Amino acid sequence: MKRDKLIICLFGMADCGKTTVANAIAESIWSATTIDAHTFRAFSGNDDYSKSGRIENINALANYLDVLEGGGCYILSFNIPTKEMRDILRQRHDVKFVHCKCDLNSCRRRDKKGLYKKVGIDDSVLLPGINMPFDFDDADLVVSTADHPYLTPEGNARMCSQLIIDEYILPWNERANNTNYEI
């Protein structure tokens, strides 16, 4: 049986909630596979966050996606800060890019690794949107992951994940179920 891949890449600033939304999707869609940037970087051995290091990591991700057998739904949570970098994936794969939009104050409050505090003190800390470029005009979908007064971060992530499921995963699944597969 042959089935197409559905690749959704969640991108946004550090601590904007990409991984939380990816995990909420995976909890809703048992067949979704999540690929987190931090785990992937550990796997690939690339801890260079400069522009060239990020491009190298994106090329490694594209190579990894090339060798995945069969179809399936892949949810990537990566900080791919520029259109130029996202185009590297677009040239090789049909990727839906979802911008997890979050205000800077919410990201700073969440700052799990203390990166926002290190910017300006440690020159090796490069954060898109702070001290390196970040653009998002080419996003296929934008979801708000900012702190919400009436929702927990997990509740907001579930709401965002449902938008993504409705927009991309359900239509993809419907097409797949109405297709004659190669056996």
N, CA and C of each residue as an Amber inpcrd file, in Angstrom:
protein
   549
   0.8460000  -1.1660000   0.0000000   0.0000000   0.0000000   0.0000000
   0.8970000   1.2370000   0.0000000   0.5950000   2.1980000  -0.8460000
   1.3720000   3.4220000  -0.9140000   0.5150000   4.5780000  -0.4080000
   1.0880000   5.3790000   0.4500000   0.3630000   6.5250000   0.9880000
   1.3060000   7.7160000   1.0120000   0.8070000   8.8690000   0.6250000
   1.6250000  10.0690000   0.6250000   1.9750000  10.5000000   2.0380000
   3.0780000  11.2310000   2.1160000   3.4750000  11.8380000   3.3770000
   2.7540000  13.1750000   3.5220000   2.3520000  13.4640000   4.7250000
   1.8810000  14.7950000   5.0760000   2.9040000  15.3400000   6.0620000
   3.5390000  16.4500000   5.6940000   4.5560000  17.0510000   6.5520000
   4.0810000  18.4390000   6.9440000   3.9270000  18.6380000   8.2320000
   3.5260000  19.9430000   8.7740000   4.6690000  20.4170000   9.6560000
   5.1820000  21.6060000   9.3630000   6.2730000  22.1610000  10.1530000
   5.7590000  23.3430000  10.9610000   5.7920000  23.1960000  12.2760000
   5.4420000  24.2840000  13.1800000   6.7080000  25.0980000  13.4110000
   6.6310000  26.3990000  13.1650000   7.8090000  27.2360000  13.3860000
   7.3980000  28.5040000  14.1270000   8.3550000  29.0990000  14.8040000
   8.1050000  30.3150000  15.5620000   9.2980000  30.5940000  16.4540000
   9.1770000  31.6210000  17.2580000  10.2700000  32.0310000  18.1370000
  10.5130000  30.9710000  19.2160000  11.6670000  31.0600000  19.8560000
  11.9870000  30.1480000  20.9580000  10.9230000  30.2730000  22.0450000
  10.4690000  29.1440000  22.5580000   9.4690000  29.0700000  23.6380000
   8.0990000  29.6090000  23.2390000   7.7790000  29.5240000  21.9460000
   6.4530000  29.9900000  21.5070000   5.3910000  28.8980000  21.6370000
   5.7920000  27.6520000  21.8790000   4.8250000  26.5780000  22.0580000
   4.7580000  25.5840000  20.9150000   5.7530000  25.5660000  20.0370000
   5.7570000  24.6500000  18.8900000   5.6330000  23.1950000  19.3200000
   6.4700000  22.7910000  20.2430000   6.4870000  21.3920000  20.6810000
   5.2140000  21.0380000  21.4380000   4.6890000  21.9620000  22.2140000
   3.4390000  21.7150000  22.9430000   2.3040000  21.4670000  21.9650000
   2.2320000  22.2610000  20.8950000   1.1890000  22.0610000  19.8700000
   1.4230000  20.7410000  19.1390000   2.6830000  20.4380000  18.7990000
   2.9920000  19.1720000  18.1140000   2.5610000  17.9800000  18.9600000
   2.8380000  18.0390000  20.2550000   2.4390000  16.9420000  21.1440000
   0.9280000  16.8350000  21.2590000   0.2200000  17.9660000  21.2410000
  -1.2480000  17.9400000  21.2800000  -1.8100000  17.2870000  20.0200000
  -1.1730000  17.5480000  18.8680000  -1.6060000  16.8930000  17.6250000
  -1.3750000  15.3940000  17.7320000  -0.1910000  15.0110000  18.2070000
   0.1460000  13.5840000  18.3240000  -0.8000000  12.8650000  19.2820000
  -1.2600000  13.5570000  20.3230000  -2.2220000  12.9420000  21.2470000
  -3.5830000  12.7370000  20.5760000  -3.9270000  13.6000000  19.6250000
  -5.2160000  13.5110000  18.9370000  -5.1720000  12.5490000  17.7620000
  -4.0540000  12.5000000  17.0890000  -3.8870000  11.6700000  15.8890000
  -2.8070000  10.6470000  16.2090000  -3.2100000   9.4680000  16.5960000
  -2.2410000   8.4750000  17.0690000  -1.1960000   8.1190000  16.0310000
  -1.5040000   8.2990000  14.7490000  -0.5530000   7.9050000  13.7060000
   0.4250000   9.0210000  13.3470000   0.3180000  10.1840000  13.9840000
   1.2400000  11.2820000  13.6920000   2.5770000  11.0370000  14.3840000
   3.6440000  11.3110000  13.6760000   4.9890000  11.2030000  14.2230000
   5.5370000  12.6090000  14.4180000   5.9940000  12.9110000  15.6290000
   6.5690000  14.2340000  15.8740000   8.0830000  14.1620000  15.7770000
   8.6550000  15.2070000  15.2120000  10.1060000  15.3380000  15.1350000
  10.4370000  16.7180000  15.6870000  11.0550000  16.7270000  16.8570000
  11.3900000  17.9710000  17.5510000  12.8240000  18.3850000  17.2060000
  13.0340000  19.6730000  17.0270000  14.3490000  20.1750000  16.6140000
  15.4450000  19.8170000  17.6070000  15.1680000  19.9150000  18.8960000
  16.2120000  19.6320000  19.8920000  16.6170000  18.1620000  19.8570000
  15.6400000  17.2800000  19.7190000  15.9350000  15.8500000  19.6130000
  16.6870000  15.5600000  18.3190000  16.2410000  16.1930000  17.2210000
  16.8910000  15.9780000  15.9350000  18.3320000  16.4830000  15.9560000
  18.5510000  17.6430000  16.5690000  19.9170000  18.1750000  16.6560000
  20.8200000  17.2230000  17.4580000  20.2950000  16.6440000  18.5180000
  21.0800000  15.6790000  19.2970000  21.4130000  14.4620000  18.4320000
  20.4400000  14.0250000  17.6470000  20.6220000  12.8840000  16.7460000
  21.6670000  13.1940000  15.6770000  21.5770000  14.4000000  15.0780000
  22.4740000  14.7530000  13.9740000  23.8290000  15.2690000  14.4610000
  23.9260000  15.6130000  15.7540000  25.1770000  16.1150000  16.2960000
  25.4680000  17.5630000  15.9360000  24.4570000  18.3000000  15.4930000
  24.6570000  19.6920000  15.0970000  24.1170000  20.6130000  16.1940000
  25.0190000  21.2660000  16.8920000  24.5680000  22.2280000  17.9070000
  24.9680000  23.6540000  17.5300000  25.1310000  23.8940000  16.2360000
  25.4830000  25.2120000  15.7070000  24.1960000  25.9540000  15.3400000
  23.9130000  27.0480000  16.0420000  22.6850000  27.8060000  15.8140000
  22.9040000  29.0390000  14.9470000  24.0870000  29.1570000  14.3400000
  24.3260000  30.2510000  13.4000000  23.4890000  30.0030000  12.1460000
  23.4640000  30.9710000  11.2440000  22.7010000  30.7980000  10.0040000
  23.2020000  29.5710000   9.2400000  24.5150000  29.4260000   9.1030000
  25.0440000  28.2720000   8.3540000  24.7540000  26.9630000   9.0850000
  24.8100000  26.9690000  10.4190000  24.4840000  25.7670000  11.1950000
  23.0230000  25.3900000  11.0570000  22.1490000  26.3880000  11.0340000
  20.7210000  26.1230000  10.8500000  20.4470000  25.5450000   9.4660000
  21.1100000  26.1020000   8.4470000  20.9300000  25.5920000   7.0770000
  21.4280000  24.1510000   6.9870000  22.5570000  23.8570000   7.6040000
  23.0660000  22.4830000   7.6310000  22.0620000  21.5410000   8.2980000
  21.4540000  21.9850000   9.3900000  20.4700000  21.1730000  10.1090000
  19.2150000  20.9510000   9.2620000  18.7730000  21.9690000   8.5370000
  17.5910000  21.8420000   7.6760000  17.8770000  20.8740000   6.5300000
  19.0770000  20.9420000   5.9550000  19.4500000  19.9760000   4.9070000
  19.4790000  18.5590000   5.4570000  19.9830000  18.3890000   6.6700000
  19.9800000  17.0590000   7.2950000  18.5490000  16.5710000   7.5110000
  17.6590000  17.4770000   7.9230000  16.2460000  17.1210000   8.0940000
  15.6360000  16.7100000   6.7640000  15.9070000  17.4600000   5.6980000
  15.3820000  17.1130000   4.3720000  15.8840000  15.7340000   3.9450000
  17.1560000  15.4390000   4.2050000  17.7040000  14.1160000   3.8860000
  16.9960000  13.0260000   4.6880000  16.7610000  13.2960000   5.9660000
  16.0670000  12.3330000   6.8180000  14.6530000  12.0650000   6.2920000
  13.9530000  13.1240000   5.9220000  12.5940000  12.9520000   5.3810000
  12.6210000  12.1900000   4.0600000  13.6860000  12.3450000   3.2790000
  13.8270000  11.6110000   2.0150000  13.8120000  10.1060000   2.2290000
  14.4470000   9.6470000   3.2980000  14.6240000   8.2050000   3.4840000
  13.5010000   7.5460000   4.2710000  12.5690000   8.3280000   4.7850000
  11.4360000   7.7210000   5.4860000  10.6050000   6.9150000   4.4980000
  10.3940000   5.6740000   4.8030000   9.6560000   4.7810000   3.9210000
   8.1570000   5.0060000   4.0630000   7.4550000   4.8770000   2.9620000
   5.9980000   4.9430000   3.0000000   5.4820000   6.3250000   3.3070000
   4.2140000   6.3630000   3.6130000   3.5720000   7.6310000   3.9100000
   3.4430000   7.8260000   5.4000000   2.6410000   8.7720000   5.7400000
   2.3970000   9.0490000   7.1420000   2.3110000  10.5320000   7.3880000
   1.9520000  10.8690000   8.5900000   1.8030000  12.2550000   9.0070000
   2.9640000  12.6030000   9.9310000   3.7480000  13.5930000   9.5470000
   4.9150000  14.0180000  10.3130000   4.7190000  15.4590000  10.7660000
   4.8470000  15.6700000  12.0630000   4.7050000  17.0000000  12.6400000
   6.0920000  17.4340000  13.1180000   6.6430000  18.4420000  12.4790000
   7.9560000  18.9520000  12.8320000   7.7870000  20.1820000  13.7120000
   8.5650000  20.2810000  14.7670000   8.5920000  21.5240000  15.5460000
  10.0210000  22.0450000  15.5080000  10.2440000  22.9670000  14.5790000
  11.5660000  23.5130000  14.2980000  11.4850000  25.0330000  14.2250000
  12.5280000  25.6860000  14.6740000  12.6090000  27.1290000  14.5230000
  13.3560000  27.3900000  13.2260000  12.6140000  27.4790000  12.1450000
  13.2020000  27.7610000  10.8310000  12.8380000  29.2150000  10.5400000
  13.7480000  30.1450000  10.8590000  13.3640000  31.5430000  10.9840000
  13.1420000  32.3440000   9.7090000  13.6200000  31.8730000   8.5590000
  13.4700000  32.7040000   7.3560000  12.8890000  31.8930000   6.2010000
  12.2880000  32.6140000   5.2810000  11.7280000  31.9950000   4.0720000
  12.8330000  31.2600000   3.3100000  14.0040000  31.8680000   3.2260000
  15.1370000  31.2400000   2.5430000  15.4080000  29.8470000   3.1090000
  15.3750000  29.7210000   4.4290000  15.6290000  28.4320000   5.0730000
  14.4540000  27.4770000   4.8830000  13.2270000  27.9860000   4.9640000
  12.0520000  27.1210000   4.7630000  11.9880000  26.6210000   3.3200000
  12.4710000  27.4410000   2.3840000  12.4670000  27.0280000   0.9750000
  13.3620000  25.8160000   0.7250000  14.3610000  25.6060000   1.5630000
  15.2080000  24.4080000   1.4290000  14.3300000  23.1600000   1.5620000
  13.4380000  23.1540000   2.5460000  12.5160000  22.0170000   2.7050000
  11.4820000  21.9970000   1.6000000  10.9570000  23.1640000   1.2440000
   9.9200000  23.2380000   0.1940000  10.4130000  22.6910000  -1.1410000
  11.6870000  22.8830000  -1.4430000  12.2240000  22.4220000  -2.7170000
  12.2480000  20.8960000  -2.8160000  12.2690000  20.2250000  -1.6730000
  12.3810000  18.7620000  -1.6810000  11.1430000  18.0430000  -1.1850000
  10.2780000  18.7580000  -0.4660000   9.1010000  18.1190000   0.1140000
   7.9170000  19.0710000   0.0750000   6.7350000  18.4980000   0.0240000
   5.5110000  19.2870000   0.1270000   5.2360000  19.4870000   1.6160000
   5.6520000  20.6360000   2.1310000   5.5520000  20.9270000   3.5620000
   4.5410000  22.0360000   3.7690000   3.6770000  21.8680000   4.7560000
   2.7720000  22.9290000   5.1910000   3.4280000  23.6080000   6.3880000
   3.6810000  24.8980000   6.2760000   4.3290000  25.6430000   7.3530000
   3.2860000  26.3880000   8.1750000   3.2960000  26.1300000   9.4810000
   2.3600000  26.7610000  10.4090000   3.1660000  27.6310000  11.3720000
   2.8820000  28.9220000  11.3350000   3.5700000  29.8460000  12.2430000
   2.8530000  29.8550000  13.5850000   3.5540000  29.4680000  14.6190000
   3.0350000  29.5460000  15.9900000   3.3600000  30.9440000  16.4990000
   2.3970000  31.8210000  16.3520000   2.6000000  33.2390000  16.6610000
   2.4360000  33.4760000  18.1560000   3.4600000  34.0850000  18.7310000
   3.4550000  34.3320000  20.1720000   4.1860000  35.6400000  20.4330000
   3.6380000  36.4490000  21.2950000   4.2930000  37.7210000  21.6050000
   5.5720000  37.4690000  22.4060000   6.4900000  38.4030000  22.2870000
   7.7980000  38.2680000  22.9160000   7.6940000  38.1380000  24.4380000
   6.7910000  38.8550000  25.0700000   6.6620000  38.7690000  26.5330000
   6.2540000  37.3650000  26.9810000   5.3380000  36.7240000  26.2440000
   4.9500000  35.3480000  26.5810000   6.1400000  34.4070000  26.4270000
   6.8950000  34.5590000  25.3290000   8.0780000  33.7110000  25.1170000
   9.0900000  33.9110000  26.2420000   9.3100000  35.1480000  26.6300000
  10.2750000  35.4270000  27.7120000   9.8140000  34.8210000  29.0350000
   8.5190000  34.8690000  29.3120000   8.0060000  34.2790000  30.5580000
   8.2200000  32.7650000  30.5790000   8.1200000  32.1370000  29.4170000
   8.2580000  30.6770000  29.3250000   9.7180000  30.2290000  29.3270000
  10.6140000  31.0430000  28.9220000  12.0570000  30.8510000  28.7610000
  12.6450000  29.6700000  29.5460000  12.3600000  28.4460000  29.0950000
  12.7590000  27.2220000  29.8010000  14.2700000  27.0540000  29.9280000
  14.9940000  27.5150000  28.9220000  16.4430000  27.3090000  28.9120000
  17.2150000  28.5630000  29.3040000  16.5200000  29.6390000  29.6150000
  17.1960000  30.8820000  29.9940000  17.8600000  31.5970000  28.8320000
  17.4390000  31.2830000  27.6060000  18.0770000  31.8700000  26.4300000
  17.8390000  33.3750000  26.3120000  16.6210000  33.8170000  26.6060000
  16.3200000  35.2440000  26.4710000  17.1580000  36.0680000  27.4480000
  17.4640000  35.5160000  28.6000000  18.3020000  36.2160000  29.5870000
  19.7510000  36.2910000  29.1220000  20.1740000  35.3170000  28.3160000
  21.5660000  35.2680000  27.8690000  21.8470000  36.1570000  26.6630000
  20.8050000  36.5330000  25.9130000  21.0100000  37.3670000  24.7230000
  21.6370000  38.6880000  25.1550000  22.6890000  39.0770000  24.4760000
  23.3910000  40.3090000  24.8190000  24.5190000  40.0910000  25.8070000
  24.4590000  38.9870000  26.5530000  25.5180000  38.6620000  27.5120000
  26.4570000  37.6310000  26.8890000  25.8660000  36.6310000  26.2480000
  26.6150000  35.5500000  25.6140000  26.4350000  35.6770000  24.0980000
  27.5040000  36.0380000  23.3880000  27.4270000  36.2550000  21.9420000
  27.0840000  34.9930000  21.1600000  27.2280000  33.8250000  21.7770000
  26.9160000  32.5850000  21.0570000  25.4090000  32.3030000  21.0250000
  24.6340000  33.0220000  21.8230000  23.1810000  32.8100000  21.8430000
  22.5570000  33.6320000  20.7290000  22.0190000  32.9330000  19.7290000
  21.3790000  33.5780000  18.5860000  19.9060000  33.1950000  18.5790000
  19.0530000  34.1760000  18.7900000  17.6110000  33.9270000  18.8170000
  16.9290000  34.6730000  17.6750000  16.3060000  33.9300000  16.7670000
  15.5430000  34.5860000  15.7020000  14.4900000  35.5170000  16.3090000
  14.4050000  36.7070000  15.7280000  13.4560000  37.6990000  16.2110000
  14.0460000  38.5990000  17.2670000  15.2140000  38.2280000  17.7820000
  15.8910000  39.0410000  18.7960000  17.1930000  39.5840000  18.2230000
  18.1290000  38.6930000  17.9290000  19.4100000  39.1430000  17.4000000
  19.7950000  38.4400000  16.0930000  18.8160000  37.8680000  15.4420000
  18.9740000  37.3650000  14.0760000  17.6110000  37.4230000  13.4050000
  17.5690000  37.4420000  12.0690000  16.2950000  37.6530000  11.3560000
  15.2500000  36.5810000  11.6440000  14.0050000  37.0060000  11.5910000
  12.8610000  36.1000000  11.7000000  11.7380000  36.6860000  10.8520000
  11.2620000  35.9180000   9.8870000  10.1120000  36.3480000   9.0910000
   9.1270000  35.2040000   9.0010000   7.8950000  35.5380000   8.7090000
   6.8580000  34.5040000   8.7040000   5.7840000  34.7730000   7.6580000
   6.0400000  35.6910000   6.7320000   5.0250000  36.0850000   5.7540000
   4.5970000  34.9550000   4.8280000   5.4120000  33.9130000   4.7030000
   5.0970000  32.8230000   3.7860000   4.3910000  31.6540000   4.4780000
   3.9590000  31.8390000   5.7140000   3.2860000  30.7510000   6.4460000
   1.9930000  30.3580000   5.7330000   1.7260000  29.0510000   5.7280000
   0.4750000  28.5540000   5.1530000  -0.6870000  28.7600000   6.1120000
  -0.3950000  28.7820000   7.3980000  -1.4090000  28.9560000   8.4370000
  -0.7290000  29.6090000   9.6370000  -1.4570000  30.4570000  10.3460000
  -0.9410000  31.1010000  11.5560000  -1.8750000  30.7350000  12.7040000
  -1.2920000  30.2470000  13.7960000  -2.0720000  29.9670000  15.0070000
  -1.4540000  30.7780000  16.1480000  -2.2860000  31.2740000  17.0260000
  -1.7990000  32.0610000  18.1510000  -1.5060000  31.1460000  19.3340000
  -0.2490000  31.1550000  19.7500000   0.1520000  30.3600000  20.9080000
   0.5060000  31.2480000  22.0930000   0.1230000  32.5200000  22.0040000
   0.4080000  33.4570000  23.0920000  -0.3640000  33.0460000  24.3440000
   0.1280000  33.5180000  25.4940000  -0.5830000  33.2500000  26.7400000
  -2.0010000  33.7870000  26.6280000  -2.9520000  33.0050000  27.0720000
  -4.3690000  33.3540000  26.9560000  -4.9540000  33.4160000  28.3690000
  -5.7200000  34.4650000  28.6730000  -6.2070000  34.6080000  30.0570000
  -7.1840000  33.5200000  30.4960000  -7.8390000  32.8370000  29.5510000
  -8.8600000  31.8570000  29.9290000  -8.4680000  30.4210000  29.6320000
  -7.2810000  30.2150000  29.0590000  -6.8480000  28.8620000  28.7060000
  -5.4850000  28.5660000  29.3110000  -5.2870000  27.3250000  29.6990000
  -3.9470000  26.8910000  30.0850000  -3.1250000  26.7660000  28.8020000
  -1.7970000  26.7380000  28.8920000  -0.9970000  26.5190000  27.6780000
  -1.3970000  25.2370000  26.9470000  -1.7280000  24.1830000  27.7080000
  -2.1310000  22.9210000  27.0810000  -3.4880000  23.0670000  26.3940000
  -4.4090000  23.8050000  27.0210000  -5.7250000  24.0400000  26.4140000
  -5.6020000  24.8380000  25.1290000  -4.7500000  25.8650000  25.1520000
  -4.5210000  26.6500000  23.9490000  -3.8690000  25.7860000  22.8710000
  -2.9280000  24.9280000  23.2560000  -2.2690000  24.0370000  22.2950000
  -3.2830000  23.0910000  21.6580000  -4.2250000  22.5740000  22.4620000
  -5.2680000  21.6910000  21.9030000  -6.1310000  22.4540000  20.9010000
  -6.4440000  23.7190000  21.2060000  -7.2410000  24.5270000  20.2890000
  -6.4680000  24.7600000  18.9820000  -5.1810000  25.0920000  19.0890000
  -4.3510000  25.2810000  17.9010000  -4.2220000  23.9820000  17.1160000
  -4.0240000  22.8840000  17.8260000  -3.8630000  21.6010000  17.1400000
  -5.1280000  21.2300000  16.3850000  -6.2880000  21.5530000  16.9260000
  -7.5430000  21.2400000  16.2420000  -7.6630000  22.0230000  14.9380000
  -7.2200000  23.2860000  14.9340000  -7.2140000  24.0640000  13.6920000
  -6.3480000  23.3890000  12.6310000  -5.1710000  22.9250000  13.0470000
  -4.2440000  22.2720000  12.1210000  -4.8190000  20.9400000  11.6320000
  -5.4200000  20.1990000  12.5220000  -6.0430000  18.9260000  12.1510000
  -7.1600000  19.1700000  11.1380000  -8.0120000  20.1510000  11.4140000
  -9.1250000  20.4520000  10.5100000  -8.6350000  20.9470000   9.1480000
  -7.5900000  21.7630000   9.1650000  -7.0920000  22.3840000   7.9350000
  -6.3090000  21.4130000   7.0600000  -5.4950000  20.5590000   7.6600000
  -4.5750000  19.7280000   6.8860000  -4.7630000  18.2340000   7.0380000
  -4.8880000  17.7540000   8.2600000  -4.8360000  16.3090000   8.4820000
  -6.1240000  15.6270000   8.0260000  -7.2820000  16.1750000   8.3760000
  -8.5340000  15.5300000   7.9570000  -8.6870000  15.4940000   6.4360000
  -8.4320000  16.6080000   5.7050000  -8.5120000  16.5120000   4.2350000
  -7.5100000  15.5270000   3.6450000  -6.2860000  15.4810000   4.1990000
  -5.2660000  14.5400000   3.7190000  -5.7280000  13.1100000   3.9460000
  -6.2750000  12.8340000   5.1250000  -6.7520000  11.5020000   5.4580000
  -7.9350000  11.1080000   4.5590000  -8.8200000  12.0500000   4.3060000
  -9.9740000  11.7910000   3.4310000  -9.5030000  11.4510000   2.0130000
  -8.5280000  12.2330000   1.4950000  -7.9830000  11.9470000   0.1510000
  -7.3590000  10.5630000   0.1270000  -6.6140000  10.2410000   1.1800000
  -5.9250000   8.9520000   1.2310000  -6.9200000   7.8000000   1.2400000
  -8.0260000   7.9660000   1.9360000  -9.0320000   6.9020000   2.0190000
  -9.8260000   6.7440000   0.7420000  -9.8100000   7.7510000  -0.1310000
 -10.5320000   7.6760000  -1.3970000  -9.6120000   7.4330000  -2.5740000
  -8.4130000   6.9520000  -2.3180000  -7.4220000   6.7250000  -3.3490000
  -7.2150000   5.2350000  -3.5420000  -7.0130000   4.8320000  -4.7740000
  -6.6460000   3.4420000  -5.0430000  -5.1510000   3.3080000  -4.7830000
  -4.7970000   2.4870000  -3.8310000  -3.4070000   2.3220000  -3.4540000
  -2.7280000   1.2790000  -4.3150000  -1.4030000   1.4860000  -4.4810000
  -0.5950000   0.4610000  -5.1120000  -0.3180000  -0.6180000  -4.0810000
  -0.4630000  -1.8560000  -4.4990000  -0.2130000  -2.9670000  -3.5600000
   0.9700000  -3.7670000  -4.0200000
